[in-house]
Amino acid sequence: MSSSFSRLDWFDNVEQRPHPWPGLNWLTAMLVVPDVKKAVSFYEEVFGFVPIFELPDDHGELVFARLRYRGCNFTLSQESAFNFEGGSPQTTNNIPPFIFYVYVDDVDKLYAEAIAKGCRSLAEPDVQFWGDKTARLADPFGYRWDIALKVV
């Protein structure tokens, strides 16, 4: 099957080039939230993500943070700080058109703990046809998370 798409030259050999920010991945998700400080606290306490960088604005308010989970990075950005076209899912009440799929060590335990700490259940733990046990949660900021464990 032929395609009319062609790769941009910049992406050639990208894996062999050093990243301009040491320790970062070439592809990093950015979540827009109304309160970066609150989001950092939530993701650190509930999901065990590790904050690795924080950036305050000129008034000392935290407007950007980078977190890591098992070698993967993602960032949090204040919705009012970087001229985003839209707001966060929490502010707009829109469902984001993507789901984070995260492998964990114990789906049932994390699911119960996440519900107790402010997540909303979207699907209870169940074994899927592809062999993963999954559960779906919405975090307090409106983002959706599938937590998974390979069981088959």
C-alpha positions as CSV (number, residue, x, y, z in Angstrom):
1,M,0.0,0.0,0.0
2,S,1.5,3.3,-1.0
3,S,1.2,6.5,0.8
4,S,1.2,10.2,-0.2
5,F,3.0,11.1,3.0
6,S,6.7,11.6,3.1
7,R,8.8,11.9,6.2
8,L,10.3,15.3,7.1
9,D,14.1,15.4,6.8
10,W,14.4,16.4,10.5
11,F,13.2,13.0,11.6
12,D,15.9,11.1,9.8
13,N,18.3,9.6,12.3
14,V,16.6,11.3,15.2
15,E,17.4,8.3,17.5
16,Q,21.1,8.9,17.0
17,R,21.1,12.6,17.9
18,P,21.4,13.8,21.5
19,H,18.3,15.5,22.9
20,P,18.8,19.3,23.6
21,W,17.5,18.8,27.2
22,P,19.4,15.9,28.9
23,G,17.1,13.2,30.3
24,L,14.1,14.0,28.1
25,N,12.4,11.8,25.5
26,W,12.0,13.0,22.0
27,L,8.2,12.7,22.4
28,T,6.7,14.2,25.6
29,A,3.0,14.8,26.4
30,M,2.0,18.1,27.8
31,L,-1.1,18.3,30.0
32,V,-2.8,21.7,30.4
33,V,-4.1,22.2,33.9
34,P,-5.6,25.2,35.8
35,D,-3.3,24.7,38.8
36,V,0.2,23.1,38.2
37,K,1.1,23.0,41.9
38,K,-2.0,21.0,42.7
39,A,-1.5,18.7,39.7
40,V,2.1,18.0,40.6
41,S,1.0,17.1,44.1
42,F,-1.8,14.8,42.8
43,Y,0.4,12.9,40.3
44,E,3.2,12.5,42.8
45,E,1.0,11.3,45.6
46,V,-1.5,9.2,43.8
47,F,0.4,7.8,40.8
48,G,4.0,8.0,42.1
49,F,5.3,10.3,39.4
50,V,8.5,12.0,40.2
51,P,8.8,15.8,39.7
52,I,12.1,16.5,37.9
53,F,11.8,20.2,37.0
54,E,9.6,23.1,38.1
55,L,9.3,26.6,36.6
56,P,7.6,29.5,38.4
57,D,6.5,32.7,36.7
58,D,7.7,36.2,37.7
59,H,5.3,36.2,40.7
60,G,6.5,32.9,42.0
61,E,3.5,30.9,40.8
62,L,4.3,27.4,39.5
63,V,3.3,27.5,35.8
64,F,5.3,24.5,34.3
65,A,6.5,21.2,35.7
66,R,8.2,18.1,34.3
67,L,7.5,14.7,35.8
68,R,8.8,11.2,35.2
69,Y,7.4,7.7,35.5
70,R,9.5,4.7,34.8
71,G,11.7,6.5,32.3
72,C,8.9,8.4,30.6
73,N,8.5,12.1,30.9
74,F,5.5,14.4,30.7
75,T,4.9,18.0,31.4
76,L,2.2,20.1,33.1
77,S,1.5,23.6,32.0
78,Q,-0.7,26.3,33.5
79,E,-3.6,26.9,31.1
80,S,-3.3,30.7,31.5
81,A,0.5,30.9,31.1
82,F,1.4,29.9,27.6
83,N,-1.4,31.2,25.3
84,F,-3.1,27.9,24.8
85,E,-6.0,28.0,22.3
86,G,-8.3,26.1,24.7
87,G,-8.5,25.3,28.4
88,S,-7.9,22.2,30.3
89,P,-10.5,19.4,30.3
90,Q,-11.3,20.4,33.9
91,T,-12.1,24.0,32.9
92,T,-13.9,23.3,29.6
93,N,-15.7,20.0,30.7
94,N,-14.5,18.5,27.4
95,I,-13.4,14.9,27.3
96,P,-9.8,14.8,25.9
97,P,-9.5,12.8,22.7
98,F,-6.8,10.5,24.0
99,I,-6.2,8.1,26.9
100,F,-2.9,7.5,28.8
101,Y,-2.2,3.7,28.9
102,V,0.1,3.0,31.8
103,Y,1.4,-0.4,33.0
104,V,1.4,-0.8,36.7
105,D,2.2,-3.6,39.2
106,D,-1.3,-4.1,40.7
107,V,-4.4,-2.8,38.8
108,D,-6.9,-3.6,41.5
109,K,-4.9,-1.9,44.3
110,L,-4.1,1.3,42.3
111,Y,-7.7,1.5,41.0
112,A,-9.1,1.4,44.6
113,E,-6.5,3.9,45.9
114,A,-7.0,6.3,42.9
115,I,-10.8,6.3,43.5
116,A,-10.2,7.0,47.2
117,K,-7.9,9.9,46.3
118,G,-10.1,11.7,43.9
119,C,-10.2,9.8,40.6
120,R,-13.5,8.9,39.0
121,S,-14.1,5.3,37.8
122,L,-14.9,5.0,34.0
123,A,-14.4,1.2,33.8
124,E,-13.8,-1.3,36.6
125,P,-10.8,-3.7,36.5
126,D,-11.4,-6.5,33.9
127,V,-9.3,-8.8,31.8
128,Q,-9.3,-7.7,28.1
129,F,-9.1,-10.0,25.1
130,W,-5.5,-9.0,24.3
131,G,-4.3,-10.3,27.7
132,D,-4.1,-7.2,29.8
133,K,-6.1,-6.5,33.0
134,T,-7.2,-2.9,32.7
135,A,-9.3,-0.3,34.5
136,R,-10.1,3.2,33.3
137,L,-10.0,6.3,35.5
138,A,-10.6,10.1,35.1
139,D,-8.2,12.2,37.2
140,P,-9.4,15.4,38.9
141,F,-8.1,17.4,36.0
142,G,-10.3,15.6,33.4
143,Y,-7.6,13.4,31.9
144,R,-8.3,9.7,31.3
145,W,-6.0,6.9,32.3
146,D,-6.1,3.2,31.5
147,I,-4.0,1.3,34.1
148,A,-2.9,-2.1,32.9
149,L,-1.1,-5.3,33.8
150,K,-0.2,-8.1,31.4
151,V,-1.9,-11.2,32.8
152,V,-2.1,-13.6,29.9
